Amino acid sequence: MGCCGSKDLKTHFLDESVDLSLLDEVLDKYKSVKGSLITILQYAQETYGYLPLSVLEHISNETGINSSQTYGVATFYTQFRLKPVGENLIMLCKGTACHVNGADGIEEAITEELGIHDGETTEDDLFTLNNVACLGCCSLSPVMMINGETYGSLTPQKTKDILRGIKKESLALKEGN
Amino acid sequence: MKVVVGLGSCGIAAGARKVYESLEEHIKSNELKVGLELTGCVGMCHLEPIVDIYDDLGNMERFVKVSHDKATELLTKAMAKDEDIAFKISDVDKEAIDKQVRITIENCGIINPEKLEEYIEKGGYEGLKKCLTEMTPEEVIEEVKESGLRGRGGAGFPTWFKWNAALKEKATPKFMVCNADEGDPGAFMDRAILEGDPHRLLEGMAIGAYAIGAEEGIIYVRAEYPLAIKRLNIAIQQAKEAGYLGKNIFGTDFNLEIRIKAGAGAFVCGEETALIASLEGERGMPRLKPPFPAQKGFWNKPTNINNVETFANIPWIIRKGGSAFAAYGTERSKGTKVFALTGKIKKGGLVEVPMGMPIKDIIYGIGGGILNDKKFKAVQMGGPSGGCIPAHLEDTTVDYESLSKVGAIMGSGGMVVMDESTCMVEMARFFLDFTRKESCGKCIHCRLGTKRLLEILERIVSGDGRDGDIELLESLSVEVKDGSLCGLGQTAPNPVLSTIRFFRDEYEAHIHDKKCPSKACKALITFFIEDNCIGCGMCKRNCPVEAISGEPKLLHLIDQDTCIKCGKCYEVCKFDAITIS
């Protein structure tokens, strides 16, 4: 058994169920354009919802950028995540204006309602909570963004109501299917 | 007749999209001869959704806080010239705009950002045409020099000087980069410009590119601003088709391509060299200066980087002349500046005022004063790199020099107002928590120093502060400043130093008396039920940990050992019977 980085360890982490061919197009376009790593990773995350390790490895193999560097970039920026997220991604703004106007109380309300903290996903995979630095809607603080939609002037109760509404919708959609 | 709905991010969050859709439906189904347009953010975020209705003569009437179910009724009444009409903007709110001088955001909330012709109508691309057909690059730089424009992104470096340095470099190709990675929590003027007047940015960049001799422009924009990216893409496409970008612009031999690069979320990328590293696909870690980006920037080629607001001033300066711009402002801080007024303020939003205006005129004159008429305590300027200006210095004017004298910075123009309920030690902890997370980790003093500063602040707010902690914070702050390579580390201790400077007594109260004067730090406060409790049971029912006991109509009691100090009882009590000490 070799040290970390040996083949055994690598295969241990790789997930064969991930369809790597989804990246063919973007890799063909960008693999020889230098400085495109972030763009490729952004595309990959959009495709898979997160960055599976096997995808990082595949990108490294295809671009020739060594895997430590790819992993380094993927873990440096807050946009990238290495774990899957729930159906609904809650981005809770923790910027200055939101902080002054009670963002902590909103976080508590989310935790009370869903039982998750920053970075966690609910057991039913419906919600993931991510605290973010600033969504740029400071005059409506406190603010959160769910699936690209911004909700402003939140109170703990309003937050819970919004989450319940989304949960209901998601469940109804599932039943409909 | 024309109806314009404000569809900036904040307007949409307030429900403007629904207003737009119901009007669209109404106009279509009734085949009304009414034009419907969207526009960006006019800066009065507290009044969103905003609807402007223009009559056939072009007179505009503004309606605010329009609810989507009443939007069609509003239009019907406006068309019938009914005097009894709801949602009209108040005179006070109208005045708040009249008190401003708008240059950078003059078109925001007025024009449709997705239509090139509306920008052209406002004099768009005239500045670029003038530069390309009548001026040499040196003359363009001279004009910018005369305007006295300084960088609006943070440090306030003279724009002409950077351009001149890049122009003098012989190496090619050169790059013109726009920093649209607005990472400062509490500032959103760049977003407003990107969403509300994207062609203005393109024109500013094109003029700059001509001045330094660049043929490629890159806009590094936050991925958190999807609407801004969408509108920029539309604008770039339109400008290309109209010949304002591409080859042989205005029939000259000047060529320019501009592309967008979506950032991936890192505050440190506001720093020039870190931004360049990120553009090159690497981790956004700052590099040693010199060589400056003007000499060796993107792919080691001469590169100039300015932020969005800086570029947005350029077309105006060229069109109206540098001296017209320099007529506003103070001796060393020329022109106007956009501020994002937020926090405990009645009328939050974007305000653009001449440099040199006293802070109190902005807060009271334009912002309408403190929320719920509480006492003004301090205003935080410059974000995590800035400082808090206390209420007794409210006469301080907003210009680069005056602000740095009181330990704050202009930064990107975030202005977060705080009232008596904001604890300043907690505020310092908040900022250090931010900078610690955002430190890229390259310099030890920044990486570990911010962590240690945060630990000390955390123990102070949780009631475990020790003798000598204030002095320790001060000396460590100086070391972090000295030992860091880039602006992030060099300014990270500013919130600590500035709060110690003006609110030392609050630190002392936390450490020595174990009290939080603002009654904000949970570990240092206790909730009591006073004798005027009528025993309604409201607090008891709402307490999440069942810490409150008492029979109906009798005085209730809080069990202090069980209480988690969530403050729910305090919020729900209708008789002010619960006090905090």
Interface residues (C-beta under 8 A of the other chain):
Chain A: K34 G35 S36 L37 I38 T39 L41 Q42 Q69 G72 V73 F76 Y77 T78 Q79 F80 K94 G95 T96 A97 C98 H99 V100 N101 E108 E112 V132 A133 C134 L135 G136 C137 C138 S139 L140 S141 V143 G148 T150 Y151 G152
Chain B: S9 C10 I12 A13 A14 C45 H46 E48 E182 G183 D184 P185 G186 A187 F188 R191 A223 E224 Y225 P226 K261 A262 G263 A264 G265 A266 F267 S278 L279 E280 G281 E282 R283 G284 W299 A340 L341 T342 G343 K344 G348 G349 Q380 G383 G414 V416 M418 T422 M427 F430 F431 F434 E438 C440 P544 C566
